[in-house]
């Protein structure tokens, strides 16, 4: 087994080797097989015969199939995931390379029928099925398109939703309004996957949803103007919303789903398949392709910026000089991508200039708080050489604090409690952008450790208060963007300590006790993706490098000496750095509980490097 310094050097060597010539790290942002399936469906529907890509994607999809015919979102999900299995089955059939009689497709069909048929698949899958002619559009849209015209003072309006929610809702509302269908001669017939034909098209699930939908429709009726003119104005505004937010690579805000939906929304409005906006959008999502184990994967977005900001900081924290070429190139890449344009964040935060950073490689108008503080950590040792960039970034991050004292990801105060009553599946994840422990903790950690902001600064005290108020009874915190309680607890605990909270504070002690109590016998830690959906900690029953690093970093920060738990954790980490099994592939990030999980290929290096570096600095080797 390596010692601490050897482990640090091993990770640094791996990161040096993997840096791109442009200074970034292009480690994959892996999200299962959904985007691979959608890409096949998109190419076949648009009759773009990129056969090498389609064949490669079918091979990747089949390589992920379970023995029972299903596909899973994560290793311990259970028998399988119905929605993912529907998407995979449809894509494999539509590819033309596999027939219904294929043993693997028969097994998938049996799983789908045994678990409720197409009717039980997710809402977003039903939208994709509807626009490609496999499912009936509901009699009414999940939301009327006129929502885009509702004034800002209406209890629910278009800017009540998060930027991610708007990016997906704008094209969905246009498509549902037009009841758009696009089939081809190659379209398969999925009707054998229905169990209850009379329920097709019924997407709303409760009286509460229906009543709020009626409330919004009542608001729409009160808009001044003739209904037909208002309707046309709403369509135009929805179209303009999409077109105004196309990034230089042709994608709609760098997201696969919103770009996919935008393509079909524009087609429903009369655009030709050969229109430059359409062809550039297709090329944009094609450009997000990466390779994993020799097979293509369509990334939901690229994580280059996020990877690079975290790695640039982690390397310097481990002792790599800011003048080392690996850091210089990384920081140059970071500085080139600071935002200078106003994005939608300005609607709720109108008195601040741009200065944040965004997640993906091509991102000019969708900054977020986490990427901004990650970027600032990496360039911190360059100050005062980059003082304007530094000051703009700090000002922007400070200005994004919510009224409740916490920090969101993209939008200030975009967390109306009414959103949960809309007829939108997983609305709390798609449409809201609340304060969360991981963002608030990491932001406090940045301000407390890397700036001259006094510990008694109003913003720091308000953030501290939010975290203390939102701690779970067991001592943990829920992390919105990672898996899950270990992530939130690591961010909150390190943030509170950086903000000046004493180590003997009851909340810190309670959090550290919780982390110690869930350590595995092998010295590591591991948490299941089930945690986010159940809103309670669920052990993975296996240790992972990333979860272990988060837990260790929490305990190291909260301890004055290396406890037995810390020593065991370090031993696990050092003996597992080169591990390659299902635990290293297990998702550590979440986008939507129960539906969207992320395996960051960079995390196995970043967070162990941080934990080992902090251990060495504090306790020696």
N, C-alpha and C positions, 0 to 999 in steps of 0.2 A: 504493500500500500504506500502511496505517496505521502510525504509530509505536507504541511500546509503550504509552504513556499513552492514546493514542486507542483502542487495542485493548481496554485495561482498561475505559475508559469506555463503549465500545460494548457490552461484555458486561454491565456493571452496568446500563445502560439497558434491555437486553433482560430482565434479571432483575426489575427494578423493574416493568416492564410486565406480566410474567407472574405476579406474586404474587397469590394469591387474597385476597379481603377478610378471610378468617380468619387470614391470616398465612402459610399454607403455599404450597408449589408443587406442583401436581398434574400435573407432567409424566408422560407415560405410562410404565408398566412393561410393555414390549412383549415378548411371548414367542411370536411366530409365530402359527400358525393353530389349534393344538391346542385351546386353551380355547374358541375360537370354535366349533369343530366339536362339542366336548363340550356346549356350551350348547344348540346346536340339538338334539342327541340327548336331552339332559335335558328340554327343553321339550316335545318331541314324545312322549317316553315318559310324562311326567306329564300329557300332553294339555292343556298350557297354550298357548293359541293366541295368542302374542305375535307376530303376523305381521310387524309392522314390524321388530322386532328380528331375527327369523329371516331375513327377506329381506335386511336390511342385512348380516348375518353371512355369508350365502351370497355376496353380492357381494364382500365383503372376501376370503373364501376364494378365489374364482375369480380375483380380481385378483392373487393371489400364485402362481398356477399357472404352471409353466414350459412352454415350447413342446412338450416331450416328454410332457406330461401329468402330470408329477410335481410334488411340492412339496418345497422344501428347508428346512433349518433355518438355513442361512447361505449367503452368496453363492457361496463357493468349495467347497461341500460335495462337488460332483461331479455325477452325473446327477440325483440326487434322493434323498429319504429315504423309505424304504418305509413306516415307521410313520406319518409325517405324511400320506403319500398315502392310506393306508388310512383314517385318521381323516377326512380331507377328503372322500373318495369316499363314505363312509358318511353323513356329515352332509348332503352335497348331495342324496343320494338320499332320505334320511329327511325332508328339508325339504319334499319334494313338489313343489318348483319346477323340478326337473331330473330327467330320465328317463335310464335306462341307455343309450338310443340317442343321447343328446347326444354330439356329437363330443368335447367336453372330458372327459366321463366315460368314454367308450370309450378315450381315450388314457390316462387314469388307470388303468383296469382293465388295459390291456396292460402298463403299467409294473409294476403290482403282481404280475401273473402272471410277468413276465420276471425278477422279483427274489425269487421264492420263495413268493409267495402269502401268505395270512393267517398261515400257520404261522410265517413269519419276522418278523412284526411284534413290537413290544416287549411285554413281560409286562404292563405296566399297560394297554396297549391291549387285550390279550386279556381282561383282567379286565372292562373296560368292555364288550367284545363279548359276553362270557359273561353278564353280568348283564342285557344287553338281548336275549339270545336268539340271538346270532350265532356263538357259539363254545361248545364243550362244556367245562363245569367239569372240572378234573382230578380223578382219583379221590381225591386227598387235598389238603388245603389246603397252600399254601406253608409255613405254620406252623400248628400246632394252636391253637385259641383258648385252650386251657388254659395257654399261655405266660404269659398275664396273671396267673396264680396262682403261677408259680414264685417261690421266695423269692429275696431279694436276694443270698444267698450262693451261688446256683447259677451256674455259669460263664457261662451265657447266660440272662438274664431280661428281662422287658419293659423295664426301665429300663437295660439294656445298650444299647438303641437310642437314637438321637438323638430329640429332640422331634418333628422333622419325620418321622422314620421311624415313630414311634408314632402320629402323627396319621393317617398313611396306612394303617398296618398294622392298627390297631384295627378300622376298618370292613371292610377287606379280609378279615380272619380271620373276621368274622361272616358276610360274604357268601359266602365260600368254604365255610364250615361249613354254611350253609343251602342252598348251591348255588342261590342265588336267581336267578330269571329273570323279567323283566317285559317283555312284548311288547305291542304295540297293533295295531289293524287297519291302521295305516299303516306298520308295520315293514317295511323292505325285506328282500329275500332276498340275503344275501351269499355263499351257498354256491358260486356260480360262481368265487369268488376262492380256493377251496381247491385245492391241488395234491396233497396226500397225506392223504387222509381218515383213514387208519389212525393217523396221528400226532396227531390232534386231541386236546387235553387233556393231552398229555405236555409238561409245562412244566419239569421238572427236567432239568439238562443234564449232570450228571456224577456219578460214584460218590462223590466227596468231599462234594458237596451232600447226596446221599442218606444218607451215613453220619452227617453231623452232624444231619440231620433225625431220624434214628433215635435219636441220642444225646439230643436234646431230648424225643422221645416217651418215651424211657426215664425221663427226669426227671419227665415228667408222670405216668407210671404210679406213681411213688413218692410222689406227693402223697397225703396221708392223707384218706380219705373214699371214698364210693361213686362209681364213675365217672360215673353219670348226674347225681348231685347236683353233683359237681365241674364237670361240663360246663355245667350250667345256671348255676352260680355264675360260671363264666368268662364266659358270654354276658352275664350281668347286669353283671359288672364292666367288660366291654368297652363295653357301652352307657353305663354311668355315666361311664366315662373320656371318652367323646365329649360327653355332655350337660354335664359339669362344665366343659368347655373351650369352650363356645360364647360368642363375643364379643357385645357389645351389638348389633351389626348382624345377628346370627343366624348368622354364619359360624363354622365350626369352626377356631379359631386363625387366622382371616383368610386361609386358603389355599383356592383354588378346588378343587384335587384332593381334599383331605380333606373339604371340605363336600359336593362332588358324591358322594363315596363314602359319607359319613355319611347323606345323604338316602336312598340305596338300602338301606343297612344297617338304618336304622330302618323302612323299608317292609318289609324282610324279617322284621322282628320284630313285625309286625302294625300298625304305625302307618298311619293313613289318609293319603291324599294331601293331605287338607284339614287335617291336624293343624297347629296353630300353629307347632310346631317346624319342620315341613317347609316351610310357606309362608314363614316368616321366613328360613329358610336360603336358599330360592330367591331371595327379595327381596334378601338379603345379597349373593349373588354377582352378581345383576343390578345392584346399586348400584356394583359395581366396574367397570362398563362405562365406557370412555372413547371418545373419537373421534379417529381418525387419518386424515388426508387425506379427511375427509368421510364416513368409514365407521366403524361401531361395532367396537370390539375389546373382548373380555372379558379384563380383566387377571387374571393369576394371583393377584395381590394388589395393593394400592395401595402406591406408593413415596413417598407424601406426606411421611412423617416423615423418611425417609432423605434425600430431596431437600432438605428444609427445614433439617435439621441441617447438611448439607454446604454449602448455599448461605449460610446465616446466618454460618458461619465464613468462607467464601471472600470474602464481601462485606467483612467487618471486616478481613480480612487484606489486602484491596485498598485499605483506607483509609476505608471507609464507617464513620461514627461509630456506636458502640453505642447512641447516643441518636437516631439517624436512625429515622424511623417504620418504614422497611422492615425494619430489624434488630429494633426493639422488638416489632413484630408477630410476627416469626419466633420470637424468643425467648420471647414469651408463649405461643405455640402449643407450643413445645418443653417449657416448664416445666409446662404443663397436662397433658402426657402422660407425665410421670415415673410409674413404676409404684409402686403401694402394696400390691399383692396379691402373695402368694407364688405362683410358678409351679412347673413341674416341675423347674426348675433347683435347687430347694431339696433334692431327693432326694440329690444328690451334693455339695451345698454347704449343709449344714444350719445353719451357725452365722452366717449373714449375713442382714441384713434386706433387703427389696426396695429398689431404688434405681436400677435400670437403665431403659433405654428400648427399645421395639420398633420394627420396621421400618415397619409399615403405619399408615394413618390411624387405624384402630380396632384398638388392640392394648393389652390391659391385663394379660396374664399371660405373654407370651412375649417377654421382653427378650433382647437379644443384645449382645455385647461391642462390636461395631463401631458400632452405633447409639448405644450409651452413650458411647463416647469421642467420637463425632461431635457428640453433643448437648453434652457438656461443653466441647468446643472452642468451640462457638458461644456458650455462656453464660459463658465464662472471664472476659471483660472486665466481667461484672456482679458478680463476687465483690468484696467480701463481702456485697453486697445479697441474694444468693440462697445464702448459705452452707449452710443445711441441705440443699438440693437438691444442691449441689456436693459436699458431704462424703458424702452417701448414695451418689451416683453413683460417686465415686472408690472408696469402700469396696467397693461391689458389683463394679466392674470388677477391682479388685485380687484380690478373693476368688475370681474365676473362673479364675485361672491354673491350668493343669493341673500334675499332679505332674511331668511331664517338662520344665516350664519355659516351654512355649509357651502360647498362648491359643487356645481354641476359639471357635466362634460362639455356641452356645446352651447347651451342656451340659458341665459339668466332667468330665473323665476318662471320656467316653463313646466309647471307641475300642478295643473289644476286637478283637484280631486274628482271633478266631473268626468274626466277622460275615461275613468274605469267603467263608466256606464254606457260608453259608446258601443255600437255593434261591430267592434273590431277585436279580433282574437289577439290576446296578449297585449292589449292596449297599453298597459303600464310600462312595457318594455319598448314598444314601437313608438308610442306617442308622447310619453313623458320624459323629462330630463331632470330628475330631482337631485337635490343634494345627496351625496352618498359618502360613506365612510372612507372608501379607497381614495376618491378624489380629494376629499377634505383633508385626510391624513397626509397624503403625499404633498399637497400644497402647503400645509403647515410645516412639514419637514423641510421643504425647500426654503420657505421664508425664515424659518428658525435657524437653519444651518448655513445658508449661503448668501444671506443679505444682511444689511445693517438695520433692518426693521427691529425696533425694540420689542422685547417680549410682551410689554404691556400695550402694544399697538391695538387699536380697536378691532381691526380685522382679525388679528391673531386671537384675541380674547373671545371674539364671537365664534370663530371656528372651533376653538377649544371647547366652548360651551356646547356647541352643536354635537360634537363627538361625545362628550360626557353624557349628554342627554339621550343619545341614541345608542348607547352600549346595550347589548343584550343582557338578559338576567344572568346568563352563565359566564359573562365576562368577555365574550367575543363581540365582533362587529360584522355585519353583513357587507360583503364586497360586491358592488354592482357589476364590475367589468372583469372580474377574475373568479376563479373557483377557490373558495368563495368566502367562507368564514375565516380561513387561514389568511387569505389575501386581504380581506377587510381589517382583520385584527393586526396584521403586520403593518399595514399603512397607518391605521389609527394610533397604534401604540408608539411607533417611531415618530409620528407627527406630534403627538401630545408631548413626548419627552423633548423633542426639538423646540417646542413652543414654550418650554420652561416648567412643565408639570413635574413635580418631584417623583423620584422612583418609588418612594414609599406611599404615594397616593393610592387610595383604595382601588381606584379604577385600573391603575397600572398593575398593581399586585394581582387583582382579580383576572386581568387579561393574561398575565404571565402564568398564573396557576392553570388557567384553561389550556394554554398552549402546552404546558408540561404534562397535563393530564391525558392529552390525546396522542402522546408520542407512541410510536409503534415499538415493538420489542427489538426490532433490528436497529433502532436508533433514529430512524427516519420518520417522516410524516406523510400522510396522503389523504386527500379528501375527494369524495365522489361528486360528480356533476349532479347527482340527485339533490344535493344540498340547496341549489338555487331554486329548484321548483318547489321543494317541500318547505323552504324557508326555515330550515333547521340543519345543524351540522350532521352530515352523514359520512362516516369513515369509508375510505376506499378499500381498507383491509390490505393495503400494499403501500409501500413508500415510493414517492417520486422525488426526483432531484429538485424540482422547483418548489414544491410544497415544503420540503425539508429546508430549503434555503430561506423561504419566507419565515418559517417558524424559528429557525436558528437566529436570523437577523433580529427578530423580535426579542428573543431571550438575551442575546448578546447586548443589545441596546439597553435592556432593562436590568442588567446584572452588573455587579461590581467585581465578580470573580467567575471563572469558568466552572459552572455547576456540572454534576454528573450528566445531566440531560444535554447540556451543550457539548460536552466532550463526546458523548455517544453520537450526537448528531453530526459533529465534525467528522468523526470516524466513518459514519455511514456515507457522508458526502464524498470524502476522499476515496473511499473504496468503490464508489459507484459512478465516478465521473465519466468513465468510458462505457457505461452500461447502455445497451440498446435492446429494448424489449417493449412490450405494450405500455409499460408505465412511462417510458420516455415519449411515446406517441400520444399519451392521454391528454385531452384538452385541459388547458389551464386558464383559458379565457372564455367568457360568455358574451353573447350579444343579445340573446332572448331566451329566458329560462324555458327549458323543455323543448326548444326548437332550433337553437343556433349556438354551436360551441366552436371554440377556436383552439387549434394546436399551433402555438407560436414556436417555430423551430429554433428561435434564438434564445428562448428562456432557459434552456438547459445549460447555457454558458453564462448568461448575464447574472442571474440571481445567485448561483453558487459562487461566482467570482466576487460579488458584493459581500456575501456572507463570510467567505474565507478571508477576504481583505479586512473586513471589520474585526473579525476574530483575531487576526494577526496583529493589527494595530493596537487592539485593546489588551490582549492577553499574551502576545508573542506566539511563537510557533509551538 
